[in-house]
Amino acid sequence: MLITYGGKSIQVPIRDLCPGCAANRLDLSRPAFAQFANPDAVPRLTAVSWQFTSV
């Protein structure tokens, strides 16, 4: 999956489902989230886009 936020993009694997997440939300690992913002300072990112990619 290619995730873009704030002009930066990262590619991450999909590891599992997030049963508690809404259909339009992603639950990133802490290291993936940290590529965009400090997870200790920012609890949630908005205006994130994503698309499925092939390996």
C-alpha positions in Angstrom: 0.0 0.0 0.0 1.3 3.5 -0.9 0.4 6.1 1.8 0.8 9.8 1.2 0.7 12.6 3.8 2.1 16.1 3.7 3.8 15.6 0.4 5.7 12.5 1.6 4.9 8.9 0.5 5.9 5.6 2.0 5.1 2.0 0.9 4.1 -0.4 3.6 2.9 -4.0 3.6 -0.6 -4.9 4.7 -0.2 -7.2 7.7 -3.6 -7.7 9.1 -7.1 -6.2 9.5 -8.2 -3.7 12.0 -11.6 -4.8 13.1 -12.1 -1.7 15.3 -11.2 0.7 12.5 -13.7 2.5 10.3 -13.7 1.5 6.6 -12.0 4.8 5.7 -9.2 4.6 8.4 -5.8 3.0 8.5 -4.0 1.7 11.6 -0.3 2.2 10.9 2.6 0.6 12.8 4.4 3.1 15.1 7.5 3.1 12.8 5.3 3.8 9.7 3.4 6.6 11.5 6.7 8.1 12.6 7.7 8.6 9.0 5.0 11.3 8.9 4.8 12.7 12.4 5.9 12.1 16.0 3.5 9.5 17.4 4.0 10.9 20.9 2.9 14.4 19.9 0.3 13.7 17.1 -2.4 11.1 17.9 -4.0 11.0 14.4 -3.3 12.2 10.9 -5.9 13.7 8.6 -6.0 14.2 4.9 -4.0 11.0 4.3 -4.4 9.3 0.9 -3.6 5.7 0.1 -3.7 3.3 -2.8 -3.2 -0.4 -3.2 0.0 -1.3 -5.1 1.4 -4.6 -6.3 4.8 -5.9 -5.2 
